[in-house]
Amino acid sequence: MRRLLGALALVALTALPAAGSHPQSGPVLTIDPASLLRLRAEQQPVVLIDVRPPDAYARGRLPGARSIPLDTLVPRRAEVAAGAIVVLYGMATVDEAAPAARYLRGTGHAAVFVLEGGFAGWRARGLGVEP
């Protein structure tokens, strides 16, 4: 538990609220690819969720990501592990996954982040993807 709290503190220091977040819905915290890689290397409980449509997921995804398209998140919320660090991503912008992040935070998930640059940014950096 101490390692998890330390990792969350590290992420909190590097996480920034997304520009334009609505004050009533709270900020959307983002995570950069390097911090995500660091969390995974430290074997922290990270759950990657691809909120893109199923056909986009089928064409490529971050390693280990599961597909929960944005329009199916509400009925599938129980599939998101409680207590894990949740990292959501869309195709390219924070705004694509922001509604999912706000929803999960509002339902009690404490550590919810949106990947900066989404899938496109991850791939542009030459980081691995699964077919």
FIKOLGU-468599 format. One record per atom (N, C-alpha, C): residue number from 1; residue in three letters; atom name; x, y, z. Coordinates in Angstrom, 3 decimals, padded with zeros to 6 digits. Each point is the difference from the previous one (the first is absolute). Layout:
// FIKOLGU-468599
@num=NUM; residu=ALA; atome=CA; east=X; north=Y; up=Z
...
// end
This chain:
// FIKOLGU-468599
@num=1; residu=MET; atome=N; east=000.825; north=-001.190; up=000.000
@num=1; residu=MET; atome=CA; east=-000.825; north=001.190; up=000.000
@num=1; residu=MET; atome=C; east=000.871; north=001.256; up=000.000
@num=2; residu=ARG; atome=N; east=001.099; north=-000.039; up=000.734
@num=2; residu=ARG; atome=CA; east=000.897; north=001.148; up=000.070
@num=2; residu=ARG; atome=C; east=000.570; north=000.321; up=-001.393
@num=3; residu=ARG; atome=N; east=000.357; north=-001.066; up=-000.772
@num=3; residu=ARG; atome=CA; east=000.516; north=000.221; up=-001.361
@num=3; residu=ARG; atome=C; east=-001.063; north=000.647; up=-000.878
@num=4; residu=LEU; atome=N; east=-001.250; north=-000.455; up=000.150
@num=4; residu=LEU; atome=CA; east=-001.078; north=000.570; up=-000.788
@num=4; residu=LEU; atome=C; east=-000.188; north=001.473; up=000.330
@num=5; residu=LEU; atome=N; east=000.022; north=000.357; up=001.262
@num=5; residu=LEU; atome=CA; east=-000.159; north=001.398; up=000.400
@num=5; residu=LEU; atome=C; east=001.154; north=000.843; up=-000.525
@num=6; residu=GLY; atome=N; east=001.209; north=-000.548; up=000.036
@num=6; residu=GLY; atome=CA; east=001.150; north=000.717; up=-000.534
@num=6; residu=GLY; atome=C; east=-000.133; north=000.220; up=-001.497
@num=7; residu=ALA; atome=N; east=-000.467; north=-001.015; up=-000.701
@num=7; residu=ALA; atome=CA; east=-000.189; north=000.113; up=-001.445
@num=7; residu=ALA; atome=C; east=-001.076; north=001.025; up=-000.320
@num=8; residu=LEU; atome=N; east=-001.072; north=000.011; up=000.777
@num=8; residu=LEU; atome=CA; east=-001.061; north=000.978; up=-000.226
@num=8; residu=LEU; atome=C; east=000.503; north=001.414; up=000.268
@num=9; residu=ALA; atome=N; east=000.856; north=000.154; up=000.993
@num=9; residu=ALA; atome=CA; east=000.578; north=001.314; up=000.275
@num=9; residu=ALA; atome=C; east=000.845; north=000.457; up=-001.178
@num=10; residu=LEU; atome=N; east=000.776; north=-000.912; up=-000.586
@num=10; residu=LEU; atome=CA; east=000.798; north=000.325; up=-001.170
@num=10; residu=LEU; atome=C; east=-000.886; north=000.424; up=-001.154
@num=11; residu=VAL; atome=N; east=-001.059; north=-000.740; up=-000.240
@num=11; residu=VAL; atome=CA; east=-000.907; north=000.337; up=-001.087
@num=11; residu=VAL; atome=C; east=-000.672; north=001.330; up=000.283
@num=12; residu=ALA; atome=N; east=-000.394; north=000.230; up=001.236
@num=12; residu=ALA; atome=CA; east=-000.666; north=001.252; up=000.351
@num=12; residu=ALA; atome=C; east=000.904; north=001.198; up=-000.256
@num=13; residu=LEU; atome=N; east=001.298; north=-000.167; up=000.201
@num=13; residu=LEU; atome=CA; east=000.930; north=001.089; up=-000.250
@num=13; residu=LEU; atome=C; east=000.160; north=000.281; up=-001.485
@num=14; residu=THR; atome=N; east=-000.129; north=-001.019; up=-000.832
@num=14; residu=THR; atome=CA; east=000.173; north=000.191; up=-001.435
@num=14; residu=THR; atome=C; east=-001.326; north=000.169; up=-000.722
@num=15; residu=ALA; atome=N; east=-001.109; north=-000.268; up=000.670
@num=15; residu=ALA; atome=CA; east=-001.319; north=000.110; up=-000.633
@num=15; residu=ALA; atome=C; east=-000.444; north=001.449; up=-000.007
@num=16; residu=LEU; atome=N; east=-000.588; north=000.387; up=-001.080
@num=16; residu=LEU; atome=CA; east=-000.493; north=001.363; up=-000.138
@num=16; residu=LEU; atome=C; east=-001.476; north=-000.039; up=-000.360
@num=17; residu=PRO; atome=N; east=-000.767; north=000.954; up=000.532
@num=17; residu=PRO; atome=CA; east=-001.390; north=000.060; up=-000.438
@num=17; residu=PRO; atome=C; east=-000.042; north=000.340; up=-001.483
@num=18; residu=ALA; atome=N; east=-000.906; north=-000.628; up=-000.724
@num=18; residu=ALA; atome=CA; east=-000.138; north=000.282; up=-001.424
@num=18; residu=ALA; atome=C; east=-000.540; north=001.402; up=-000.185
@num=19; residu=ALA; atome=N; east=000.481; north=000.664; up=-001.012
@num=19; residu=ALA; atome=CA; east=-000.460; north=001.346; up=-000.291
@num=19; residu=ALA; atome=C; east=-001.488; north=-000.023; up=-000.304
@num=20; residu=GLY; atome=N; east=-000.698; north=001.004; up=000.507
@num=20; residu=GLY; atome=CA; east=-001.407; north=000.132; up=-000.316
@num=20; residu=GLY; atome=C; east=-000.929; north=-000.893; up=000.800
@num=21; residu=SER; atome=N; east=000.493; north=-000.646; up=001.054
@num=21; residu=SER; atome=CA; east=-000.907; north=-000.849; up=000.767
@num=21; residu=SER; atome=C; east=-001.036; north=000.871; up=000.692
@num=22; residu=HIS; atome=N; east=-001.194; north=-000.471; up=000.057
@num=22; residu=HIS; atome=CA; east=-001.106; north=000.739; up=000.583
@num=22; residu=HIS; atome=C; east=000.109; north=-000.066; up=001.515
@num=23; residu=PRO; atome=N; east=-000.034; north=001.145; up=000.695
@num=23; residu=PRO; atome=CA; east=000.191; north=-000.009; up=001.449
@num=23; residu=PRO; atome=C; east=-001.023; north=-000.830; up=000.761
@num=24; residu=GLN; atome=N; east=-001.234; north=-000.120; up=-000.494
@num=24; residu=GLN; atome=CA; east=-000.995; north=-000.765; up=000.723
@num=24; residu=GLN; atome=C; east=000.232; north=-001.502; up=-000.108
@num=25; residu=SER; atome=N; east=000.676; north=-000.418; up=-001.046
@num=25; residu=SER; atome=CA; east=000.252; north=-001.427; up=-000.149
@num=25; residu=SER; atome=C; east=001.381; north=-000.382; up=000.489
@num=26; residu=GLY; atome=N; east=000.787; north=000.956; up=000.402
@num=26; residu=GLY; atome=CA; east=001.330; north=-000.263; up=000.517
@num=26; residu=GLY; atome=C; east=001.017; north=-000.173; up=-001.103
@num=27; residu=PRO; atome=N; east=001.246; north=000.126; up=000.376
@num=27; residu=PRO; atome=CA; east=001.060; north=-000.119; up=-001.002
@num=27; residu=PRO; atome=C; east=000.175; north=-001.439; up=-000.471
@num=28; residu=VAL; atome=N; east=000.500; north=-000.114; up=-001.201
@num=28; residu=VAL; atome=CA; east=000.375; north=-001.301; up=-000.536
@num=28; residu=VAL; atome=C; east=001.511; north=-000.055; up=000.085
@num=29; residu=LEU; atome=N; east=000.506; north=-000.958; up=000.742
@num=29; residu=LEU; atome=CA; east=001.439; north=-000.131; up=000.135
@num=29; residu=LEU; atome=C; east=000.556; north=-000.788; up=-001.171
@num=30; residu=THR; atome=N; east=001.159; north=000.435; up=-000.472
@num=30; residu=THR; atome=CA; east=000.635; north=-000.678; up=-001.116
@num=30; residu=THR; atome=C; east=001.292; north=-000.662; up=000.460
@num=31; residu=ILE; atome=N; east=000.456; north=-000.946; up=-000.804
@num=31; residu=ILE; atome=CA; east=001.263; north=-000.670; up=000.254
@num=31; residu=ILE; atome=C; east=000.753; north=-000.083; up=-001.326
@num=32; residu=ASP; atome=N; east=001.287; north=000.271; up=000.051
@num=32; residu=ASP; atome=CA; east=000.784; north=-000.085; up=-001.227
@num=32; residu=ASP; atome=C; east=000.486; north=-001.436; up=-000.181
@num=33; residu=PRO; atome=N; east=000.360; north=-000.372; up=-001.231
@num=33; residu=PRO; atome=CA; east=000.433; north=-001.376; up=-000.257
@num=33; residu=PRO; atome=C; east=001.169; north=-000.466; up=000.871
@num=34; residu=ALA; atome=N; east=000.967; north=000.873; up=000.264
@num=34; residu=ALA; atome=CA; east=001.157; north=-000.394; up=000.824
@num=34; residu=ALA; atome=C; east=-000.439; north=-000.382; up=001.413
@num=35; residu=SER; atome=N; east=-000.929; north=000.749; up=000.569
@num=35; residu=SER; atome=CA; east=-000.478; north=-000.327; up=001.353
@num=35; residu=SER; atome=C; east=-000.793; north=-001.297; up=000.002
@num=36; residu=LEU; atome=N; east=-000.776; north=-000.235; up=-001.043
@num=36; residu=LEU; atome=CA; east=-000.736; north=-001.264; up=-000.106
@num=36; residu=LEU; atome=C; east=000.976; north=-001.171; up=-000.096
@num=37; residu=LEU; atome=N; east=001.014; north=000.137; up=-000.812
@num=37; residu=LEU; atome=CA; east=001.007; north=-001.067; up=-000.118
@num=37; residu=LEU; atome=C; east=000.690; north=-000.260; up=001.337
@num=38; residu=ARG; atome=N; east=000.283; north=001.067; up=000.732
@num=38; residu=ARG; atome=CA; east=000.641; north=-000.130; up=001.320
@num=38; residu=ARG; atome=C; east=-000.908; north=-000.757; up=000.972
@num=39; residu=LEU; atome=N; east=-001.275; north=000.319; up=000.026
@num=39; residu=LEU; atome=CA; east=-000.936; north=-000.704; up=000.882
@num=39; residu=LEU; atome=C; east=-000.051; north=-001.487; up=-000.341
@num=40; residu=ARG; atome=N; east=-000.044; north=-000.287; up=-001.284
@num=40; residu=ARG; atome=CA; east=-000.060; north=-001.406; up=-000.418
@num=40; residu=ARG; atome=C; east=001.299; north=-000.731; up=000.339
@num=41; residu=ALA; atome=N; east=001.137; north=000.670; up=-000.165
@num=41; residu=ALA; atome=CA; east=001.285; north=-000.609; up=000.336
@num=41; residu=ALA; atome=C; east=000.089; north=-000.296; up=001.494
@num=42; residu=GLU; atome=N; east=-000.626; north=000.836; up=000.804
@num=42; residu=GLU; atome=CA; east=-000.036; north=-000.206; up=001.452
@num=42; residu=GLU; atome=C; east=-001.080; north=-000.994; up=000.401
@num=43; residu=GLN; atome=N; east=-000.668; north=-000.582; up=-000.971
@num=43; residu=GLN; atome=CA; east=-001.053; north=-000.999; up=000.195
@num=43; residu=GLN; atome=C; east=-001.142; north=000.513; up=000.881
@num=44; residu=GLN; atome=N; east=-000.355; north=001.258; up=-000.221
@num=44; residu=GLN; atome=CA; east=-001.144; north=000.576; up=000.697
@num=44; residu=GLN; atome=C; east=-001.280; north=-000.532; up=-000.650
@num=45; residu=PRO; atome=N; east=-001.092; north=-000.037; up=000.750
@num=45; residu=PRO; atome=CA; east=-001.262; north=-000.513; up=-000.556
@num=45; residu=PRO; atome=C; east=-000.644; north=001.006; up=-000.950
@num=46; residu=VAL; atome=N; east=000.448; north=-000.022; up=-001.248
@num=46; residu=VAL; atome=CA; east=-000.502; north=000.923; up=-001.019
@num=46; residu=VAL; atome=C; east=-000.968; north=-000.742; up=-000.912
@num=47; residu=VAL; atome=N; east=-001.161; north=000.608; up=-000.216
@num=47; residu=VAL; atome=CA; east=-000.989; north=-000.532; up=-000.933
@num=47; residu=VAL; atome=C; east=-000.087; north=000.987; up=-001.152
@num=48; residu=LEU; atome=N; east=000.316; north=-000.468; up=-001.205
@num=48; residu=LEU; atome=CA; east=-000.092; north=000.826; up=-001.204
@num=48; residu=LEU; atome=C; east=-001.335; north=-000.249; up=-000.669
@num=49; residu=ILE; atome=N; east=-000.712; north=001.079; up=-000.275
@num=49; residu=ILE; atome=CA; east=-001.305; north=-000.123; up=-000.649
@num=49; residu=ILE; atome=C; east=-000.023; north=000.850; up=-001.262
@num=50; residu=ASP; atome=N; east=-000.251; north=-000.670; up=-001.099
@num=50; residu=ASP; atome=CA; east=-000.130; north=000.632; up=-001.307
@num=50; residu=ASP; atome=C; east=-001.469; north=000.332; up=-000.191
@num=51; residu=VAL; atome=N; east=-000.322; north=001.298; up=-000.094
@num=51; residu=VAL; atome=CA; east=-001.397; north=000.420; up=-000.126
@num=51; residu=VAL; atome=C; east=-000.414; north=000.232; up=-001.458
@num=52; residu=ARG; atome=N; east=000.890; north=-000.340; up=-000.932
@num=52; residu=ARG; atome=CA; east=-000.316; north=000.155; up=-001.421
@num=52; residu=ARG; atome=C; east=-001.011; north=-001.061; up=-000.437
@num=53; residu=PRO; atome=N; east=-000.587; north=000.182; up=-001.173
@num=53; residu=PRO; atome=CA; east=-000.925; north=-001.023; up=-000.518
@num=53; residu=PRO; atome=C; east=000.712; north=-001.342; up=-000.194
@num=54; residu=PRO; atome=N; east=-000.747; north=-001.102; up=000.051
@num=54; residu=PRO; atome=CA; east=000.609; north=-001.336; up=-000.124
@num=54; residu=PRO; atome=C; east=000.847; north=-000.205; up=-001.249
@num=55; residu=ASP; atome=N; east=-000.389; north=000.593; up=-001.123
@num=55; residu=ASP; atome=CA; east=000.798; north=-000.190; up=-001.211
@num=55; residu=ASP; atome=C; east=001.369; north=000.666; up=000.110
@num=56; residu=ALA; atome=N; east=000.101; north=001.130; up=000.673
@num=56; residu=ALA; atome=CA; east=001.298; north=000.655; up=000.218
@num=56; residu=ALA; atome=C; east=000.862; north=-000.856; up=000.925
@num=57; residu=TYR; atome=N; east=-000.599; north=-000.534; up=001.047
@num=57; residu=TYR; atome=CA; east=000.710; north=-000.889; up=000.925
@num=57; residu=TYR; atome=C; east=000.538; north=-001.221; up=-000.740
@num=58; residu=ALA; atome=N; east=-000.797; north=-000.548; up=-000.904
@num=58; residu=ALA; atome=CA; east=000.407; north=-001.195; up=-000.742
@num=58; residu=ALA; atome=C; east=001.189; north=000.272; up=-000.917
@num=59; residu=ARG; atome=N; east=000.175; north=001.246; up=-000.414
@num=59; residu=ARG; atome=CA; east=001.109; north=000.348; up=-000.893
@num=59; residu=ARG; atome=C; east=001.300; north=000.261; up=000.751
@num=60; residu=GLY; atome=N; east=-000.053; north=000.128; up=001.318
@num=60; residu=GLY; atome=CA; east=001.202; north=000.241; up=000.792
@num=60; residu=GLY; atome=C; east=-000.340; north=000.644; up=001.319
@num=61; residu=ARG; atome=N; east=000.779; north=-000.331; up=001.029
@num=61; residu=ARG; atome=CA; east=-000.271; north=000.488; up=001.348
@num=61; residu=ARG; atome=C; east=001.273; north=-000.026; up=000.817
@num=62; residu=LEU; atome=N; east=-000.022; north=000.671; up=001.138
@num=62; residu=LEU; atome=CA; east=001.122; north=-000.071; up=000.925
@num=62; residu=LEU; atome=C; east=000.080; north=-001.410; up=000.572
@num=63; residu=PRO; atome=N; east=001.203; north=-000.485; up=000.249
@num=63; residu=PRO; atome=CA; east=000.143; north=-001.343; up=000.555
@num=63; residu=PRO; atome=C; east=-000.776; north=-000.170; up=001.316
@num=64; residu=GLY; atome=N; east=-000.832; north=-001.013; up=000.019
@num=64; residu=GLY; atome=CA; east=-000.763; north=-000.320; up=001.202
@num=64; residu=GLY; atome=C; east=-001.282; north=000.790; up=000.178
@num=65; residu=ALA; atome=N; east=-000.307; north=000.900; up=-000.918
@num=65; residu=ALA; atome=CA; east=-001.220; north=000.810; up=000.133
@num=65; residu=ALA; atome=C; east=-001.233; north=-000.838; up=-000.280
@num=66; residu=ARG; atome=N; east=-001.066; north=000.358; up=000.674
@num=66; residu=ARG; atome=CA; east=-001.282; north=-000.647; up=-000.275
@num=66; residu=ARG; atome=C; east=-000.922; north=001.023; up=-000.647
@num=67; residu=SER; atome=N; east=-000.880; north=-000.485; up=-000.817
@num=67; residu=SER; atome=CA; east=-000.925; north=000.864; up=-000.720
@num=67; residu=SER; atome=C; east=-001.280; north=000.177; up=000.796
@num=68; residu=ILE; atome=N; east=-000.265; north=001.247; up=000.371
@num=68; residu=ILE; atome=CA; east=-001.299; north=000.375; up=000.562
@num=68; residu=ILE; atome=C; east=-000.350; north=001.322; up=-000.674
@num=69; residu=PRO; atome=N; east=-000.646; north=-000.079; up=-001.163
@num=69; residu=PRO; atome=CA; east=-000.343; north=001.224; up=-000.725
@num=69; residu=PRO; atome=C; east=-000.789; north=000.969; up=000.886
@num=70; residu=LEU; atome=N; east=000.214; north=001.256; up=-000.268
@num=70; residu=LEU; atome=CA; east=-000.621; north=001.040; up=000.817
@num=70; residu=LEU; atome=C; east=-001.499; north=-000.200; up=000.166
@num=71; residu=ASP; atome=N; east=-000.674; north=-000.394; up=-001.065
@num=71; residu=ASP; atome=CA; east=-001.460; north=-000.135; up=000.078
@num=71; residu=ASP; atome=C; east=-000.457; north=-001.264; up=000.739
@num=72; residu=THR; atome=N; east=000.928; north=-000.833; up=000.442
@num=72; residu=THR; atome=CA; east=-000.366; north=-001.203; up=000.772
@num=72; residu=THR; atome=C; east=000.517; north=000.040; up=001.431
@num=73; residu=LEU; atome=N; east=000.669; north=001.086; up=000.368
@num=73; residu=LEU; atome=CA; east=000.640; north=000.048; up=001.318
@num=73; residu=LEU; atome=C; east=-000.989; north=-000.104; up=001.161
@num=74; residu=VAL; atome=N; east=-001.105; north=000.689; up=-000.079
@num=74; residu=VAL; atome=CA; east=-000.944; north=-000.009; up=001.121
@num=74; residu=VAL; atome=C; east=-000.464; north=-001.426; up=000.334
@num=75; residu=PRO; atome=N; east=-000.510; north=-000.764; up=-000.949
@num=75; residu=PRO; atome=CA; east=-000.428; north=-001.358; up=000.370
@num=75; residu=PRO; atome=C; east=001.164; north=-000.958; up=000.294
@num=76; residu=ARG; atome=N; east=001.214; north=000.367; up=-000.408
@num=76; residu=ARG; atome=CA; east=001.147; north=-000.887; up=000.215
@num=76; residu=ARG; atome=C; east=000.927; north=000.487; up=001.115
@num=77; residu=ARG; atome=N; east=-000.440; north=000.970; up=000.777
@num=77; residu=ARG; atome=CA; east=000.836; north=000.595; up=001.050
@num=77; residu=ARG; atome=C; east=000.587; north=-001.031; up=000.952
@num=78; residu=ALA; atome=N; east=-000.724; north=-001.059; up=000.295
@num=78; residu=ALA; atome=CA; east=000.486; north=-001.027; up=000.932
@num=78; residu=ALA; atome=C; east=001.243; north=-000.708; up=-000.527
@num=79; residu=GLU; atome=N; east=000.272; north=000.111; up=-001.298
@num=79; residu=GLU; atome=CA; east=001.194; north=-000.616; up=-000.575
@num=79; residu=GLU; atome=C; east=001.274; north=000.779; up=000.310
@num=80; residu=VAL; atome=N; east=-000.133; north=001.209; up=000.541
@num=80; residu=VAL; atome=CA; east=001.157; north=000.826; up=000.338
@num=80; residu=VAL; atome=C; east=000.366; north=-000.277; up=001.447
@num=81; residu=ALA; atome=N; east=001.165; north=-000.598; up=000.186
@num=81; residu=ALA; atome=CA; east=000.427; north=-000.438; up=001.329
@num=81; residu=ALA; atome=C; east=000.075; north=001.158; up=000.997
@num=82; residu=ALA; atome=N; east=-000.645; north=-000.191; up=001.136
@num=82; residu=ALA; atome=CA; east=000.080; north=000.981; up=001.080
@num=82; residu=ALA; atome=C; east=001.399; north=-000.068; up=000.596
@num=83; residu=GLY; atome=N; east=000.547; north=001.127; up=000.361
@num=83; residu=GLY; atome=CA; east=001.307; north=000.034; up=000.640
@num=83; residu=GLY; atome=C; east=001.171; north=000.030; up=-000.960
@num=84; residu=ALA; atome=N; east=-000.260; north=-000.159; up=-001.288
@num=84; residu=ALA; atome=CA; east=001.079; north=000.048; up=-000.984
@num=84; residu=ALA; atome=C; east=000.186; north=001.432; up=-000.497
@num=85; residu=ILE; atome=N; east=001.148; north=000.245; up=-000.572
@num=85; residu=ILE; atome=CA; east=000.246; north=001.262; up=-000.695
@num=85; residu=ILE; atome=C; east=-000.592; north=-000.178; up=-001.393
@num=86; residu=VAL; atome=N; east=-000.984; north=000.812; up=-000.329
@num=86; residu=VAL; atome=CA; east=-000.695; north=-000.125; up=-001.275
@num=86; residu=VAL; atome=C; east=000.565; north=001.038; up=-000.970
@num=87; residu=VAL; atome=N; east=000.435; north=-000.478; up=-001.158
@num=87; residu=VAL; atome=CA; east=000.481; north=000.891; up=-001.055
@num=87; residu=VAL; atome=C; east=-000.873; north=-000.229; up=-001.230
@num=88; residu=LEU; atome=N; east=-000.677; north=001.059; up=-000.398
@num=88; residu=LEU; atome=CA; east=-000.905; north=-000.035; up=-001.141
@num=88; residu=LEU; atome=C; east=000.665; north=000.677; up=-001.187
@num=89; residu=TYR; atome=N; east=-000.355; north=-000.433; up=-001.203
@num=89; residu=TYR; atome=CA; east=000.494; north=000.713; up=-001.171
@num=89; residu=TYR; atome=C; east=-000.969; north=-000.139; up=-001.160
@num=90; residu=GLY; atome=N; east=000.010; north=001.042; up=-000.827
@num=90; residu=GLY; atome=CA; east=-000.750; north=000.012; up=-001.243
@num=90; residu=GLY; atome=C; east=000.986; north=-000.015; up=-001.145
@num=91; residu=MET; atome=N; east=-000.401; north=000.541; up=-001.138
@num=91; residu=MET; atome=CA; east=000.879; north=-000.014; up=-001.165
@num=91; residu=MET; atome=C; east=001.161; north=000.970; up=000.152
@num=92; residu=ALA; atome=N; east=-000.302; north=001.277; up=000.347
@num=92; residu=ALA; atome=CA; east=001.091; north=000.972; up=000.012
@num=92; residu=ALA; atome=C; east=-000.105; north=001.077; up=001.075
@num=93; residu=THR; atome=N; east=-001.192; north=000.331; up=000.438
@num=93; residu=THR; atome=CA; east=-000.124; north=001.131; up=000.925
@num=93; residu=THR; atome=C; east=-000.501; north=-000.440; up=001.366
@num=94; residu=VAL; atome=N; east=000.294; north=000.828; up=000.977
@num=94; residu=VAL; atome=CA; east=-000.489; north=-000.231; up=001.359
@num=94; residu=VAL; atome=C; east=-001.522; north=000.080; up=000.029
@num=95; residu=ASP; atome=N; east=-000.554; north=000.898; up=-000.792
@num=95; residu=ASP; atome=CA; east=-001.452; north=000.202; up=000.000
@num=95; residu=ASP; atome=C; east=-000.779; north=-001.259; up=-000.366
@num=96; residu=GLU; atome=N; east=000.594; north=-000.887; up=-000.786
@num=96; residu=GLU; atome=CA; east=-000.696; north=-001.223; up=-000.412
@num=96; residu=GLU; atome=C; east=-000.289; north=-000.922; up=001.188
@num=97; residu=ALA; atome=N; east=000.900; north=-000.027; up=000.973
@num=97; residu=ALA; atome=CA; east=-000.159; north=-000.886; up=001.156
@num=97; residu=ALA; atome=C; east=-000.429; north=000.748; up=001.261
@num=98; residu=ALA; atome=N; east=-000.048; north=001.322; up=-000.055
@num=98; residu=ALA; atome=CA; east=-000.344; north=000.795; up=001.185
@num=98; residu=ALA; atome=C; east=-001.360; north=-000.367; up=000.600
@num=99; residu=PRO; atome=N; east=-001.059; north=-000.204; up=-000.804
@num=99; residu=PRO; atome=CA; east=-001.282; north=-000.372; up=000.618
@num=99; residu=PRO; atome=C; east=000.091; north=-001.309; up=000.793
@num=100; residu=ALA; atome=N; east=000.772; north=-000.954; up=-000.498
@num=100; residu=ALA; atome=CA; east=000.172; north=-001.267; up=000.718
@num=100; residu=ALA; atome=C; east=000.743; north=000.227; up=001.303
@num=101; residu=ALA; atome=N; east=001.011; north=000.845; up=-000.025
@num=101; residu=ALA; atome=CA; east=000.766; north=000.287; up=001.220
@num=101; residu=ALA; atome=C; east=-000.887; north=000.664; up=001.054
@num=102; residu=ARG; atome=N; east=-000.786; north=000.972; up=-000.431
@num=102; residu=ARG; atome=CA; east=-000.890; north=000.683; up=000.951
@num=102; residu=ARG; atome=C; east=-001.038; north=-000.970; up=000.567
@num=103; residu=TYR; atome=N; east=-000.528; north=-000.854; up=-000.847
@num=103; residu=TYR; atome=CA; east=-000.992; north=-000.969; up=000.455
@num=103; residu=TYR; atome=C; east=000.604; north=-000.947; up=001.036
@num=104; residu=LEU; atome=N; east=001.159; north=-000.559; up=-000.292
@num=104; residu=LEU; atome=CA; east=000.620; north=-000.945; up=000.931
@num=104; residu=LEU; atome=C; east=000.374; north=000.672; up=001.315
@num=105; residu=ARG; atome=N; east=000.514; north=001.223; up=-000.063
@num=105; residu=ARG; atome=CA; east=000.317; north=000.717; up=001.250
@num=105; residu=ARG; atome=C; east=-001.277; north=000.244; up=000.800
@num=106; residu=GLY; atome=N; east=-001.067; north=000.325; up=-000.694
@num=106; residu=GLY; atome=CA; east=-001.274; north=000.253; up=000.665
@num=106; residu=GLY; atome=C; east=-000.623; north=-001.237; up=000.614
@num=107; residu=THR; atome=N; east=000.421; north=-001.182; up=-000.446
@num=107; residu=THR; atome=CA; east=-000.543; north=-001.240; up=000.553
@num=107; residu=THR; atome=C; east=000.957; north=-000.646; up=001.002
@num=108; residu=GLY; atome=N; east=001.028; north=000.751; up=000.411
@num=108; residu=GLY; atome=CA; east=000.841; north=-000.477; up=001.082
@num=108; residu=GLY; atome=C; east=001.395; north=-000.478; up=-000.347
@num=109; residu=HIS; atome=N; east=000.376; north=-000.005; up=-001.254
@num=109; residu=HIS; atome=CA; east=001.370; north=-000.374; up=-000.359
@num=109; residu=HIS; atome=C; east=000.907; north=001.188; up=000.303
@num=110; residu=ALA; atome=N; east=000.972; north=-000.212; up=000.871
@num=110; residu=ALA; atome=CA; east=000.833; north=001.098; up=000.468
@num=110; residu=ALA; atome=C; east=001.110; north=000.378; up=-000.966
@num=111; residu=ALA; atome=N; east=000.597; north=-000.951; up=-000.660
@num=111; residu=ALA; atome=CA; east=001.163; north=000.265; up=-000.851
@num=111; residu=ALA; atome=C; east=-000.364; north=-000.241; up=-001.464
@num=112; residu=VAL; atome=N; east=-000.470; north=001.058; up=-000.653
@num=112; residu=VAL; atome=CA; east=-000.431; north=-000.098; up=-001.399
@num=112; residu=VAL; atome=C; east=000.744; north=001.070; up=-000.798
@num=113; residu=PHE; atome=N; east=000.657; north=-000.441; up=-001.058
@num=113; residu=PHE; atome=CA; east=000.791; north=000.901; up=-000.830
@num=113; residu=PHE; atome=C; east=-000.327; north=-000.225; up=-001.466
@num=114; residu=VAL; atome=N; east=000.250; north=001.021; up=-000.811
@num=114; residu=VAL; atome=CA; east=-000.148; north=-000.104; up=-001.447
@num=114; residu=VAL; atome=C; east=001.394; north=000.123; up=-000.603
@num=115; residu=LEU; atome=N; east=000.316; north=-000.902; up=-000.899
@num=115; residu=LEU; atome=CA; east=001.305; north=-000.014; up=-000.640
@num=115; residu=LEU; atome=C; east=000.138; north=001.179; up=-000.965
@num=116; residu=GLU; atome=N; east=001.021; north=000.803; up=000.212
@num=116; residu=GLU; atome=CA; east=000.267; north=001.137; up=-000.876
@num=116; residu=GLU; atome=C; east=000.352; north=-000.508; up=-001.397
@num=117; residu=GLY; atome=N; east=-000.647; north=000.541; up=-000.999
@num=117; residu=GLY; atome=CA; east=000.259; north=-000.387; up=-001.378
@num=117; residu=GLY; atome=C; east=-000.752; north=-001.227; up=-000.462
@num=118; residu=GLY; atome=N; east=-000.641; north=-000.705; up=000.933
@num=118; residu=GLY; atome=CA; east=-000.774; north=-001.180; up=-000.344
@num=118; residu=GLY; atome=C; east=000.809; north=-001.046; up=-000.744
@num=119; residu=PHE; atome=N; east=-000.721; north=-000.833; up=-000.740
@num=119; residu=PHE; atome=CA; east=000.635; north=-001.078; up=-000.755
@num=119; residu=PHE; atome=C; east=000.972; north=000.552; up=-001.045
@num=120; residu=ALA; atome=N; east=-000.404; north=001.053; up=-000.693
@num=120; residu=ALA; atome=CA; east=000.839; north=000.569; up=-001.049
@num=120; residu=ALA; atome=C; east=001.318; north=000.521; up=000.571
@num=121; residu=GLY; atome=N; east=-000.060; north=000.669; up=001.148
@num=121; residu=GLY; atome=CA; east=001.214; north=000.515; up=000.621
@num=121; residu=GLY; atome=C; east=000.926; north=-001.109; up=000.471
@num=122; residu=TRP; atome=N; east=-000.594; north=-001.066; up=000.527
@num=122; residu=TRP; atome=CA; east=000.772; north=-001.155; up=000.452
@num=122; residu=TRP; atome=C; east=000.765; north=-000.607; up=-001.179
@num=123; residu=ARG; atome=N; east=-000.733; north=-000.221; up=-001.076
@num=123; residu=ARG; atome=CA; east=000.611; north=-000.616; up=-001.180
@num=123; residu=ARG; atome=C; east=001.023; north=000.924; up=-000.649
@num=124; residu=ALA; atome=N; east=-000.257; north=001.310; up=-000.024
@num=124; residu=ALA; atome=CA; east=000.926; north=000.969; up=-000.582
@num=124; residu=ALA; atome=C; east=001.345; north=000.015; up=000.735
@num=125; residu=ARG; atome=N; east=-000.021; north=-000.360; up=001.272
@num=125; residu=ARG; atome=CA; east=001.246; north=-000.054; up=000.772
@num=125; residu=ARG; atome=C; east=000.751; north=-001.316; up=-000.226
@num=126; residu=GLY; atome=N; east=-000.572; north=-000.859; up=-000.820
@num=126; residu=GLY; atome=CA; east=000.653; north=-001.265; up=-000.292
@num=126; residu=GLY; atome=C; east=-000.166; north=-001.039; up=001.090
@num=127; residu=LEU; atome=N; east=-000.981; north=000.201; up=000.856
@num=127; residu=LEU; atome=CA; east=-000.246; north=-000.943; up=001.079
@num=127; residu=LEU; atome=C; east=-000.826; north=-001.177; up=-000.533
@num=128; residu=GLY; atome=N; east=000.151; north=-001.139; up=000.606
@num=128; residu=GLY; atome=CA; east=-000.631; north=-001.221; up=-000.514
@num=128; residu=GLY; atome=C; east=-001.506; north=000.018; up=000.019
@num=129; residu=VAL; atome=N; east=-000.567; north=-000.625; up=-001.011
@num=129; residu=VAL; atome=CA; east=-001.445; north=-000.188; up=-000.081
@num=129; residu=VAL; atome=C; east=-000.275; north=-001.457; up=-000.319
@num=130; residu=GLU; atome=N; east=-001.159; north=-000.464; up=000.398
@num=130; residu=GLU; atome=CA; east=-000.449; north=-001.357; up=-000.348
@num=130; residu=GLU; atome=C; east=-000.904; north=000.099; up=-001.220
@num=131; residu=PRO; atome=N; east=000.108; north=-000.958; up=-000.898
@num=131; residu=PRO; atome=CA; east=-000.862; north=000.012; up=-001.185
@num=131; residu=PRO; atome=C; east=-001.417; north=-000.430; up=000.346
// end
